[in-house]
Amino acid sequence: YNALCDHTSKAVLYGILMNWISFSPIFLDDIVEKGTSLYEHYFDYDIIKLSQDEVFVDMGAYIGDTAEIFMRETNFNYKKIYCYEFSERNVDELRKISSWDDRIVIRPYAVGDKIGKIYINMNDDSSSDRITDQSGASSAKEIKMVSLDEDIEEKITFIKSDIEGAEMMALKGAANHIKNEHPKLAISVYHGNYDIYKIAEYISSLDNTYRFYLRYYGINLYPSEIVLYAV
């Protein structure tokens, strides 16, 4: 609570904790970024400042919705976008975006703390496949995993992550970029309840000059779409 750098962030944390304790949606109603908000999800301009030299890494790129927002927010003046997405059907959509801009790099891999292999449960009813440890499951598929430190050689200026609970593992695989380059970070911290503070602690252990903010973009049934900004 004391590490958060503005009143809005403190109110968001308080509202989430009160919802966990009481299950009352009123606490989430009070903290959600409303539909009339000036700022897009992951791009709160009171926190995030964009330049024409951005190298943006979109971990959990889905079909390119966040990448398209980034392009608009920079008025299409940026250096590069790396899109990491392991779902084949989503990658097909991403390629449609990258086909007209060679600054967009599609990386059809999972992101973790090292180069290796993981398994995913293929879900026909969802747009988001999930990582599993069950390599022998009939629905599991083997895919390649990379780390940002090993996969990207150039300087990174901005990392966004929404990868279904693998955020901490991916940040560990980006430790050198974070320590040496101090990229802006917009990290989802709602897939695991401990993430809301453990991820901030880990980032601070790499670079204690980061300043932290919380914003809430979810609904009032249960806290989701909680974003930790680190700048």
C-alpha positions as CSV (number, residue, x, y, z in Angstrom):
1,Y,0.0,0.0,0.0
2,N,2.7,2.5,0.9
3,A,4.7,1.6,-2.2
4,L,1.9,2.8,-4.5
5,C,2.5,6.2,-5.8
6,D,-1.0,7.8,-6.1
7,H,-4.3,7.9,-4.3
8,T,-6.1,6.1,-7.1
9,S,-3.7,3.1,-6.8
10,K,-4.3,3.0,-3.0
11,A,-8.0,3.1,-3.5
12,V,-7.8,0.2,-6.1
13,L,-5.9,-2.0,-3.7
14,Y,-8.2,-1.2,-0.8
15,G,-11.3,-1.9,-3.0
16,I,-9.9,-5.3,-4.2
17,L,-9.0,-6.4,-0.7
18,M,-12.5,-5.3,0.6
19,N,-14.1,-7.3,-2.2
20,W,-12.1,-10.4,-1.3
21,I,-13.2,-10.1,2.4
22,S,-16.8,-9.1,1.9
23,F,-17.7,-10.4,-1.6
24,S,-19.6,-7.1,-2.1
25,P,-19.5,-5.7,-5.7
26,I,-19.8,-2.2,-4.4
27,F,-16.1,-1.9,-3.7
28,L,-15.3,-2.8,-7.3
29,D,-17.9,-0.4,-8.6
30,D,-16.0,2.4,-6.8
31,I,-12.6,1.6,-8.4
32,V,-13.2,0.5,-11.9
33,E,-12.0,2.7,-14.8
34,K,-15.3,3.7,-16.3
35,G,-16.2,3.3,-20.0
36,T,-15.9,7.1,-20.3
37,S,-12.3,7.0,-19.1
38,L,-9.8,9.0,-21.1
39,Y,-7.3,6.2,-21.2
40,E,-7.2,2.8,-22.8
41,H,-6.4,-0.5,-21.0
42,Y,-2.6,-0.6,-20.4
43,F,-2.2,3.0,-21.6
44,D,-3.0,5.4,-18.7
45,Y,-1.4,8.6,-19.8
46,D,-1.1,9.9,-16.2
47,I,1.4,7.1,-15.8
48,I,2.7,5.9,-19.2
49,K,4.5,8.3,-21.6
50,L,5.1,7.1,-25.1
51,S,7.7,8.2,-27.6
52,Q,8.5,7.6,-31.2
53,D,11.3,5.2,-30.3
54,E,9.2,2.6,-28.5
55,V,10.1,-1.1,-28.7
56,F,6.8,-2.6,-27.4
57,V,6.6,-6.2,-26.2
58,D,3.1,-7.6,-26.1
59,M,3.1,-10.8,-24.1
60,G,-0.3,-12.5,-24.6
61,A,-1.0,-10.5,-27.8
62,Y,-4.2,-12.4,-28.5
63,I,-5.4,-11.1,-31.9
64,G,-3.6,-7.8,-31.8
65,D,-6.1,-5.7,-30.0
66,T,-3.6,-4.2,-27.6
67,A,-1.0,-3.8,-30.4
68,E,-3.5,-1.9,-32.5
69,I,-4.2,0.5,-29.5
70,F,-0.5,1.0,-29.1
71,M,-0.2,1.9,-32.8
72,R,-3.0,4.5,-32.5
73,E,-1.7,5.9,-29.2
74,T,1.7,6.5,-30.9
75,N,0.1,7.8,-34.1
76,F,1.9,4.9,-35.8
77,N,5.3,6.4,-34.9
78,Y,7.2,3.7,-33.1
79,K,10.3,1.5,-33.6
80,K,9.0,-2.1,-33.3
81,I,6.3,-4.3,-31.8
82,Y,7.0,-7.9,-30.7
83,C,3.8,-9.9,-30.4
84,Y,4.1,-13.2,-28.3
85,E,1.1,-15.5,-28.7
86,F,1.1,-19.3,-28.8
87,S,-2.5,-19.9,-29.9
88,E,-2.5,-20.8,-33.6
89,R,-5.9,-19.3,-34.3
90,N,-4.8,-16.0,-32.7
91,V,-1.5,-16.0,-34.5
92,D,-3.3,-16.3,-37.8
93,E,-5.2,-13.0,-36.9
94,L,-1.9,-11.4,-35.8
95,R,-0.3,-12.1,-39.2
96,K,-3.1,-10.0,-40.9
97,I,-1.9,-7.0,-38.9
98,S,1.8,-7.6,-39.5
99,S,1.4,-8.2,-43.2
100,W,1.2,-4.4,-43.8
101,D,3.9,-3.3,-41.3
102,D,7.3,-4.9,-41.1
103,R,7.9,-3.3,-37.8
104,I,5.5,-5.9,-36.2
105,V,7.3,-9.1,-35.3
106,I,5.1,-12.2,-34.6
107,R,6.6,-14.6,-32.2
108,P,4.4,-17.8,-32.0
109,Y,5.8,-18.9,-28.7
110,A,5.0,-19.0,-25.0
111,V,7.1,-16.6,-22.8
112,G,8.9,-17.9,-19.7
113,D,12.1,-17.9,-17.8
114,K,14.2,-19.9,-20.3
115,I,14.1,-21.6,-23.7
116,G,12.3,-24.9,-23.5
117,K,9.0,-26.6,-24.1
118,I,5.6,-26.4,-22.4
119,Y,2.3,-28.0,-23.0
120,I,-1.1,-26.3,-23.5
121,N,-4.6,-27.5,-23.1
122,M,-6.4,-26.8,-26.4
123,N,-9.8,-25.3,-25.7
124,D,-12.3,-25.1,-28.5
125,D,-14.7,-23.0,-26.5
126,S,-12.2,-20.3,-25.6
127,S,-10.0,-17.9,-27.4
128,S,-7.2,-18.4,-24.8
129,D,-5.4,-21.8,-24.5
130,R,-3.9,-22.5,-21.1
131,I,-0.5,-23.9,-20.0
132,T,-0.6,-27.3,-18.4
133,D,1.9,-29.7,-16.8
134,Q,0.0,-32.7,-18.2
135,S,2.1,-33.6,-21.3
136,G,0.3,-36.8,-21.7
137,A,-3.3,-35.4,-21.8
138,S,-5.2,-36.0,-25.0
139,S,-5.9,-32.3,-25.4
140,A,-2.3,-31.1,-24.6
141,K,0.0,-29.8,-27.3
142,E,3.7,-29.2,-27.1
143,I,4.9,-25.7,-27.9
144,K,8.1,-23.8,-27.7
145,M,8.9,-21.4,-24.8
146,V,11.4,-18.6,-25.0
147,S,12.6,-15.9,-22.6
148,L,12.8,-12.2,-23.5
149,D,16.4,-12.0,-22.5
150,E,17.3,-14.7,-24.9
151,D,14.9,-13.8,-27.7
152,I,15.2,-10.0,-28.0
153,E,18.7,-8.5,-28.3
154,E,17.7,-4.8,-28.8
155,K,16.6,-2.5,-26.0
156,I,13.0,-2.9,-24.9
157,T,11.1,0.2,-23.8
158,F,7.7,-1.1,-22.8
159,I,6.4,-4.6,-21.8
160,K,2.8,-5.5,-21.5
161,S,1.8,-8.9,-20.1
162,D,-1.5,-10.8,-19.8
163,I,-0.5,-14.5,-20.0
164,E,-2.8,-16.4,-17.8
165,G,-0.7,-16.5,-14.6
166,A,2.7,-17.0,-16.2
167,E,3.6,-13.3,-15.6
168,M,6.2,-14.0,-12.9
169,M,8.0,-16.6,-14.9
170,A,8.1,-14.3,-17.9
171,L,9.5,-11.4,-15.8
172,K,12.2,-13.7,-14.5
173,G,13.1,-14.4,-18.1
174,A,13.3,-10.7,-18.8
175,A,15.4,-9.8,-15.7
176,N,18.4,-8.5,-17.7
177,H,16.2,-6.2,-19.8
178,I,14.5,-4.9,-16.7
179,K,17.7,-4.3,-14.7
180,N,19.7,-2.8,-17.6
181,E,17.0,-0.9,-19.6
182,H,14.2,0.0,-17.1
183,P,11.4,-0.6,-19.6
184,K,7.9,0.6,-18.7
185,L,5.8,-2.3,-17.5
186,A,2.0,-2.9,-17.6
187,I,1.5,-6.3,-16.0
188,S,-1.7,-8.2,-15.3
189,V,-1.8,-9.2,-11.6
190,Y,-5.1,-10.9,-11.2
191,H,-4.5,-14.5,-12.3
192,G,-3.1,-15.4,-8.9
193,N,-4.0,-13.5,-5.7
194,Y,-0.4,-13.3,-4.6
195,D,0.6,-11.6,-7.8
196,I,-0.8,-8.3,-6.7
197,Y,2.2,-7.8,-4.4
198,K,4.7,-10.5,-5.3
199,I,5.2,-9.2,-8.8
200,A,5.9,-5.7,-7.6
201,E,8.3,-7.0,-5.0
202,Y,10.2,-8.9,-7.7
203,I,10.4,-6.0,-10.1
204,S,11.7,-3.8,-7.2
205,S,14.3,-6.4,-6.4
206,L,15.7,-6.0,-9.9
207,D,15.5,-2.2,-10.0
208,N,14.4,-0.3,-6.9
209,T,13.9,2.9,-8.8
210,Y,10.6,1.7,-10.2
211,R,7.4,3.5,-9.2
212,F,4.2,1.5,-8.9
213,Y,0.6,2.2,-9.8
214,L,-2.6,0.0,-9.9
215,R,-5.6,0.4,-12.1
216,Y,-8.7,-1.8,-12.4
217,Y,-10.5,-2.4,-15.7
218,G,-12.7,-5.4,-14.8
219,I,-16.3,-5.9,-13.8
220,N,-17.9,-6.1,-10.3
221,L,-18.4,-9.9,-9.9
222,Y,-14.8,-10.7,-9.1
223,P,-11.6,-8.7,-9.4
224,S,-10.1,-9.3,-12.9
225,E,-8.2,-7.0,-15.3
226,I,-6.0,-5.6,-12.6
227,V,-3.0,-3.9,-14.1
228,L,0.2,-3.1,-12.2
229,Y,2.1,-0.2,-13.9
230,A,5.8,0.1,-13.1
231,V,7.7,3.1,-14.5
